[in-house]
Every structure is written in C-alpha cells, then in structure tokens.
Amino acid sequence: MNKSEKNDYAKAFIIPQKYENIINPKAALKIGTIFNDLYKPYKAYDKKY
C-alpha cells in the first residue's frame, strides 16, 4: 500500500440537526426537497430589453 492509499482525502463534518418544516412526501417529490425552508422557486418575469 502506498502513502496515498493510507491517507484520507477529505472528511465531511455535518452537525446533527432536527428535521423541521417538513413537506409531505407527494409535494416534496414535486418540488425536489422535503424541507420547506430550502424551497425557493424561480419567479417568472418578462425579459424586456
């Protein structure tokens, strides 16, 4: 085993959090997230230039 195989490339550190503001599963599949706080839909606007 060489030196690069012994070392970790990176480690993720994720703080445990409570799941809050959860969307129901059907709606979550439609919008792409189960977390209501992360849902930021794009707003349609007219490009006039």
PyMOL Python script that loads the backbone (N, CA, C, O; Angstrom):
from pymol import cmd

cmd.read_pdbstr("""\
ATOM      1  N   MET A   1       0.850  -1.181   0.000  1.00  0.00           N
ATOM      2  CA  MET A   1       0.000   0.000   0.000  1.00  0.00           C
ATOM      3  C   MET A   1       0.897   1.246   0.000  1.00  0.00           C
ATOM      4  O   MET A   1       1.802   1.366   0.826  1.00  0.00           O
ATOM      5  N   ASN A   2       0.636   2.169  -0.933  1.00  0.00           N
ATOM      6  CA  ASN A   2       1.461   3.374  -0.966  1.00  0.00           C
ATOM      7  C   ASN A   2       0.889   4.458  -0.040  1.00  0.00           C
ATOM      8  O   ASN A   2      -0.169   4.279   0.564  1.00  0.00           O
ATOM      9  N   LYS A   3       1.596   5.566   0.058  1.00  0.00           N
ATOM     10  CA  LYS A   3       1.238   6.613   1.015  1.00  0.00           C
ATOM     11  C   LYS A   3      -0.156   7.198   0.759  1.00  0.00           C
ATOM     12  O   LYS A   3      -0.890   7.472   1.708  1.00  0.00           O
ATOM     13  N   SER A   4      -0.529   7.391  -0.511  1.00  0.00           N
ATOM     14  CA  SER A   4      -1.834   7.988  -0.810  1.00  0.00           C
ATOM     15  C   SER A   4      -2.994   7.056  -0.466  1.00  0.00           C
ATOM     16  O   SER A   4      -4.099   7.533  -0.204  1.00  0.00           O
ATOM     17  N   GLU A   5      -2.777   5.765  -0.460  1.00  0.00           N
ATOM     18  CA  GLU A   5      -3.837   4.822  -0.107  1.00  0.00           C
ATOM     19  C   GLU A   5      -4.085   4.786   1.401  1.00  0.00           C
ATOM     20  O   GLU A   5      -5.158   4.369   1.836  1.00  0.00           O
ATOM     21  N   LYS A   6      -3.129   5.207   2.185  1.00  0.00           N
ATOM     22  CA  LYS A   6      -3.264   5.208   3.642  1.00  0.00           C
ATOM     23  C   LYS A   6      -3.984   6.455   4.153  1.00  0.00           C
ATOM     24  O   LYS A   6      -4.664   6.397   5.178  1.00  0.00           O
ATOM     25  N   ASN A   7      -3.843   7.574   3.456  1.00  0.00           N
ATOM     26  CA  ASN A   7      -4.399   8.844   3.916  1.00  0.00           C
ATOM     27  C   ASN A   7      -5.810   9.061   3.385  1.00  0.00           C
ATOM     28  O   ASN A   7      -6.138   8.657   2.270  1.00  0.00           O
ATOM     29  N   ASP A   8      -6.634   9.704   4.198  1.00  0.00           N
ATOM     30  CA  ASP A   8      -7.958  10.118   3.752  1.00  0.00           C
ATOM     31  C   ASP A   8      -7.810  11.386   2.918  1.00  0.00           C
ATOM     32  O   ASP A   8      -7.012  12.263   3.250  1.00  0.00           O
ATOM     33  N   TYR A   9      -8.575  11.481   1.843  1.00  0.00           N
ATOM     34  CA  TYR A   9      -8.533  12.686   1.013  1.00  0.00           C
ATOM     35  C   TYR A   9      -9.284  13.839   1.673  1.00  0.00           C
ATOM     36  O   TYR A   9      -8.808  14.975   1.678  1.00  0.00           O
ATOM     37  N   ALA A  10     -10.439  13.548   2.221  1.00  0.00           N
ATOM     38  CA  ALA A  10     -11.242  14.584   2.873  1.00  0.00           C
ATOM     39  C   ALA A  10     -12.226  13.927   3.828  1.00  0.00           C
ATOM     40  O   ALA A  10     -12.563  12.751   3.692  1.00  0.00           O
ATOM     41  N   LYS A  11     -12.669  14.700   4.779  1.00  0.00           N
ATOM     42  CA  LYS A  11     -13.692  14.230   5.705  1.00  0.00           C
ATOM     43  C   LYS A  11     -14.764  15.306   5.800  1.00  0.00           C
ATOM     44  O   LYS A  11     -14.459  16.497   5.872  1.00  0.00           O
ATOM     45  N   ALA A  12     -16.002  14.883   5.800  1.00  0.00           N
ATOM     46  CA  ALA A  12     -17.114  15.822   5.950  1.00  0.00           C
ATOM     47  C   ALA A  12     -17.505  15.898   7.418  1.00  0.00           C
ATOM     48  O   ALA A  12     -17.550  14.883   8.114  1.00  0.00           O
ATOM     49  N   PHE A  13     -17.782  17.090   7.872  1.00  0.00           N
ATOM     50  CA  PHE A  13     -18.265  17.291   9.229  1.00  0.00           C
ATOM     51  C   PHE A  13     -19.652  17.901   9.132  1.00  0.00           C
ATOM     52  O   PHE A  13     -19.804  19.037   8.682  1.00  0.00           O
ATOM     53  N   ILE A  14     -20.653  17.161   9.547  1.00  0.00           N
ATOM     54  CA  ILE A  14     -22.034  17.608   9.455  1.00  0.00           C
ATOM     55  C   ILE A  14     -22.631  17.644  10.855  1.00  0.00           C
ATOM     56  O   ILE A  14     -22.640  16.640  11.567  1.00  0.00           O
ATOM     57  N   ILE A  15     -23.120  18.798  11.232  1.00  0.00           N
ATOM     58  CA  ILE A  15     -23.718  18.961  12.552  1.00  0.00           C
ATOM     59  C   ILE A  15     -25.124  18.363  12.533  1.00  0.00           C
ATOM     60  O   ILE A  15     -25.928  18.720  11.673  1.00  0.00           O
ATOM     61  N   PRO A  16     -25.434  17.459  13.466  1.00  0.00           N
ATOM     62  CA  PRO A  16     -26.791  16.899  13.524  1.00  0.00           C
ATOM     63  C   PRO A  16     -27.821  17.995  13.813  1.00  0.00           C
ATOM     64  O   PRO A  16     -27.628  18.829  14.697  1.00  0.00           O
ATOM     65  N   GLN A  17     -28.909  17.975  13.054  1.00  0.00           N
ATOM     66  CA  GLN A  17     -29.954  18.968  13.224  1.00  0.00           C
ATOM     67  C   GLN A  17     -31.312  18.289  13.275  1.00  0.00           C
ATOM     68  O   GLN A  17     -31.481  17.181  12.766  1.00  0.00           O
ATOM     69  N   LYS A  18     -32.273  18.956  13.888  1.00  0.00           N
ATOM     70  CA  LYS A  18     -33.643  18.455  13.901  1.00  0.00           C
ATOM     71  C   LYS A  18     -34.267  18.703  12.533  1.00  0.00           C
ATOM     72  O   LYS A  18     -33.994  19.716  11.890  1.00  0.00           O
ATOM     73  N   TYR A  19     -35.104  17.772  12.098  1.00  0.00           N
ATOM     74  CA  TYR A  19     -35.851  17.962  10.859  1.00  0.00           C
ATOM     75  C   TYR A  19     -37.095  18.777  11.182  1.00  0.00           C
ATOM     76  O   TYR A  19     -37.999  18.288  11.861  1.00  0.00           O
ATOM     77  N   GLU A  20     -37.147  20.010  10.703  1.00  0.00           N
ATOM     78  CA  GLU A  20     -38.267  20.906  10.955  1.00  0.00           C
ATOM     79  C   GLU A  20     -38.828  21.410   9.634  1.00  0.00           C
ATOM     80  O   GLU A  20     -38.129  21.432   8.622  1.00  0.00           O
ATOM     81  N   ASN A  21     -40.084  21.814   9.649  1.00  0.00           N
ATOM     82  CA  ASN A  21     -40.765  22.340   8.460  1.00  0.00           C
ATOM     83  C   ASN A  21     -40.708  21.357   7.299  1.00  0.00           C
ATOM     84  O   ASN A  21     -40.316  21.712   6.187  1.00  0.00           O
ATOM     85  N   ILE A  22     -41.103  20.121   7.569  1.00  0.00           N
ATOM     86  CA  ILE A  22     -41.075  19.059   6.573  1.00  0.00           C
ATOM     87  C   ILE A  22     -42.345  19.116   5.719  1.00  0.00           C
ATOM     88  O   ILE A  22     -43.444  19.325   6.234  1.00  0.00           O
ATOM     89  N   ILE A  23     -42.178  18.929   4.419  1.00  0.00           N
ATOM     90  CA  ILE A  23     -43.289  18.905   3.468  1.00  0.00           C
ATOM     91  C   ILE A  23     -43.747  17.460   3.300  1.00  0.00           C
ATOM     92  O   ILE A  23     -42.948  16.538   3.464  1.00  0.00           O
ATOM     93  N   ASN A  24     -45.016  17.251   2.976  1.00  0.00           N
ATOM     94  CA  ASN A  24     -45.498  15.886   2.773  1.00  0.00           C
ATOM     95  C   ASN A  24     -44.805  15.254   1.561  1.00  0.00           C
ATOM     96  O   ASN A  24     -44.396  15.972   0.649  1.00  0.00           O
ATOM     97  N   PRO A  25     -44.668  13.937   1.536  1.00  0.00           N
ATOM     98  CA  PRO A  25     -43.879  13.252   0.501  1.00  0.00           C
ATOM     99  C   PRO A  25     -44.298  13.533  -0.941  1.00  0.00           C
ATOM    100  O   PRO A  25     -43.434  13.686  -1.804  1.00  0.00           O
ATOM    101  N   LYS A  26     -45.594  13.605  -1.225  1.00  0.00           N
ATOM    102  CA  LYS A  26     -46.039  13.876  -2.602  1.00  0.00           C
ATOM    103  C   LYS A  26     -45.589  15.258  -3.066  1.00  0.00           C
ATOM    104  O   LYS A  26     -45.081  15.410  -4.177  1.00  0.00           O
ATOM    105  N   ALA A  27     -45.775  16.252  -2.222  1.00  0.00           N
ATOM    106  CA  ALA A  27     -45.361  17.612  -2.567  1.00  0.00           C
ATOM    107  C   ALA A  27     -43.843  17.702  -2.661  1.00  0.00           C
ATOM    108  O   ALA A  27     -43.316  18.409  -3.520  1.00  0.00           O
ATOM    109  N   ALA A  28     -43.140  16.994  -1.789  1.00  0.00           N
ATOM    110  CA  ALA A  28     -41.674  17.018  -1.793  1.00  0.00           C
ATOM    111  C   ALA A  28     -41.113  16.462  -3.097  1.00  0.00           C
ATOM    112  O   ALA A  28     -40.145  17.004  -3.631  1.00  0.00           O
ATOM    113  N   LEU A  29     -41.702  15.398  -3.614  1.00  0.00           N
ATOM    114  CA  LEU A  29     -41.253  14.854  -4.895  1.00  0.00           C
ATOM    115  C   LEU A  29     -41.487  15.841  -6.030  1.00  0.00           C
ATOM    116  O   LEU A  29     -40.704  15.905  -6.977  1.00  0.00           O
ATOM    117  N   LYS A  30     -42.545  16.595  -5.933  1.00  0.00           N
ATOM    118  CA  LYS A  30     -42.883  17.563  -6.977  1.00  0.00           C
ATOM    119  C   LYS A  30     -41.920  18.756  -6.983  1.00  0.00           C
ATOM    120  O   LYS A  30     -41.543  19.245  -8.048  1.00  0.00           O
ATOM    121  N   ILE A  31     -41.525  19.219  -5.797  1.00  0.00           N
ATOM    122  CA  ILE A  31     -40.680  20.418  -5.721  1.00  0.00           C
ATOM    123  C   ILE A  31     -39.195  20.118  -5.530  1.00  0.00           C
ATOM    124  O   ILE A  31     -38.363  21.012  -5.686  1.00  0.00           O
ATOM    125  N   GLY A  32     -38.849  18.867  -5.193  1.00  0.00           N
ATOM    126  CA  GLY A  32     -37.441  18.486  -5.135  1.00  0.00           C
ATOM    127  C   GLY A  32     -36.767  18.568  -3.782  1.00  0.00           C
ATOM    128  O   GLY A  32     -35.552  18.390  -3.702  1.00  0.00           O
ATOM    129  N   THR A  33     -37.499  18.828  -2.726  1.00  0.00           N
ATOM    130  CA  THR A  33     -36.921  18.856  -1.385  1.00  0.00           C
ATOM    131  C   THR A  33     -38.000  18.534  -0.361  1.00  0.00           C
ATOM    132  O   THR A  33     -39.179  18.812  -0.579  1.00  0.00           O
ATOM    133  N   ILE A  34     -37.587  17.944   0.762  1.00  0.00           N
ATOM    134  CA  ILE A  34     -38.552  17.694   1.839  1.00  0.00           C
ATOM    135  C   ILE A  34     -38.574  18.849   2.831  1.00  0.00           C
ATOM    136  O   ILE A  34     -39.435  18.896   3.710  1.00  0.00           O
ATOM    137  N   PHE A  35     -37.640  19.775   2.697  1.00  0.00           N
ATOM    138  CA  PHE A  35     -37.516  20.879   3.645  1.00  0.00           C
ATOM    139  C   PHE A  35     -38.147  22.147   3.079  1.00  0.00           C
ATOM    140  O   PHE A  35     -37.704  22.669   2.056  1.00  0.00           O
ATOM    141  N   ASN A  36     -39.172  22.627   3.745  1.00  0.00           N
ATOM    142  CA  ASN A  36     -39.866  23.825   3.291  1.00  0.00           C
ATOM    143  C   ASN A  36     -38.934  25.039   3.279  1.00  0.00           C
ATOM    144  O   ASN A  36     -39.079  25.912   2.423  1.00  0.00           O
ATOM    145  N   ASP A  37     -37.996  25.107   4.199  1.00  0.00           N
ATOM    146  CA  ASP A  37     -37.073  26.243   4.272  1.00  0.00           C
ATOM    147  C   ASP A  37     -36.123  26.307   3.074  1.00  0.00           C
ATOM    148  O   ASP A  37     -35.610  27.380   2.758  1.00  0.00           O
ATOM    149  N   LEU A  38     -35.882  25.184   2.407  1.00  0.00           N
ATOM    150  CA  LEU A  38     -34.977  25.162   1.257  1.00  0.00           C
ATOM    151  C   LEU A  38     -35.685  25.423  -0.066  1.00  0.00           C
ATOM    152  O   LEU A  38     -35.023  25.615  -1.086  1.00  0.00           O
ATOM    153  N   TYR A  39     -36.997  25.435  -0.072  1.00  0.00           N
ATOM    154  CA  TYR A  39     -37.747  25.605  -1.310  1.00  0.00           C
ATOM    155  C   TYR A  39     -37.760  27.068  -1.722  1.00  0.00           C
ATOM    156  O   TYR A  39     -38.381  27.900  -1.061  1.00  0.00           O
ATOM    157  N   LYS A  40     -37.084  27.376  -2.802  1.00  0.00           N
ATOM    158  CA  LYS A  40     -37.023  28.731  -3.344  1.00  0.00           C
ATOM    159  C   LYS A  40     -37.328  28.665  -4.840  1.00  0.00           C
ATOM    160  O   LYS A  40     -36.411  28.554  -5.654  1.00  0.00           O
ATOM    161  N   PRO A  41     -38.610  28.731  -5.206  1.00  0.00           N
ATOM    162  CA  PRO A  41     -38.955  28.613  -6.628  1.00  0.00           C
ATOM    163  C   PRO A  41     -38.496  29.837  -7.420  1.00  0.00           C
ATOM    164  O   PRO A  41     -38.434  30.951  -6.901  1.00  0.00           O
ATOM    165  N   TYR A  42     -38.179  29.596  -8.680  1.00  0.00           N
ATOM    166  CA  TYR A  42     -37.841  30.701  -9.576  1.00  0.00           C
ATOM    167  C   TYR A  42     -39.115  31.443  -9.928  1.00  0.00           C
ATOM    168  O   TYR A  42     -40.162  30.830 -10.138  1.00  0.00           O
ATOM    169  N   LYS A  43     -39.027  32.739  -9.990  1.00  0.00           N
ATOM    170  CA  LYS A  43     -40.185  33.544 -10.349  1.00  0.00           C
ATOM    171  C   LYS A  43     -40.080  33.923 -11.821  1.00  0.00           C
ATOM    172  O   LYS A  43     -39.029  34.361 -12.290  1.00  0.00           O
ATOM    173  N   ALA A  44     -41.170  33.750 -12.534  1.00  0.00           N
ATOM    174  CA  ALA A  44     -41.199  34.100 -13.954  1.00  0.00           C
ATOM    175  C   ALA A  44     -41.298  35.616 -14.099  1.00  0.00           C
ATOM    176  O   ALA A  44     -42.007  36.281 -13.344  1.00  0.00           O
ATOM    177  N   TYR A  45     -40.589  36.141 -15.062  1.00  0.00           N
ATOM    178  CA  TYR A  45     -40.665  37.564 -15.347  1.00  0.00           C
ATOM    179  C   TYR A  45     -40.441  37.772 -16.837  1.00  0.00           C
ATOM    180  O   TYR A  45     -39.854  36.928 -17.516  1.00  0.00           O
ATOM    181  N   ASP A  46     -40.910  38.888 -17.327  1.00  0.00           N
ATOM    182  CA  ASP A  46     -40.744  39.216 -18.745  1.00  0.00           C
ATOM    183  C   ASP A  46     -39.393  39.868 -18.964  1.00  0.00           C
ATOM    184  O   ASP A  46     -39.002  40.785 -18.241  1.00  0.00           O
ATOM    185  N   LYS A  47     -38.691  39.380 -19.970  1.00  0.00           N
ATOM    186  CA  LYS A  47     -37.406  39.985 -20.328  1.00  0.00           C
ATOM    187  C   LYS A  47     -37.677  41.080 -21.360  1.00  0.00           C
ATOM    188  O   LYS A  47     -37.968  40.794 -22.521  1.00  0.00           O
ATOM    189  N   LYS A  48     -37.582  42.300 -20.934  1.00  0.00           N
ATOM    190  CA  LYS A  48     -37.815  43.432 -21.841  1.00  0.00           C
ATOM    191  C   LYS A  48     -36.543  44.263 -21.917  1.00  0.00           C
ATOM    192  O   LYS A  48     -36.309  45.157 -21.105  1.00  0.00           O
ATOM    193  N   TYR A  49     -35.728  43.942 -22.918  1.00  0.00           N
ATOM    194  CA  TYR A  49     -34.517  44.734 -23.141  1.00  0.00           C
ATOM    195  C   TYR A  49     -34.081  44.661 -24.558  1.00  0.00           C
ATOM    196  O   TYR A  49     -33.076  45.269 -24.927  1.00  0.00           O
TER     197      TYR A  49
END
""", "prot")
cmd.dss("prot")
cmd.show_as("cartoon", "prot")
cmd.util.cbc("prot")
cmd.orient("prot")
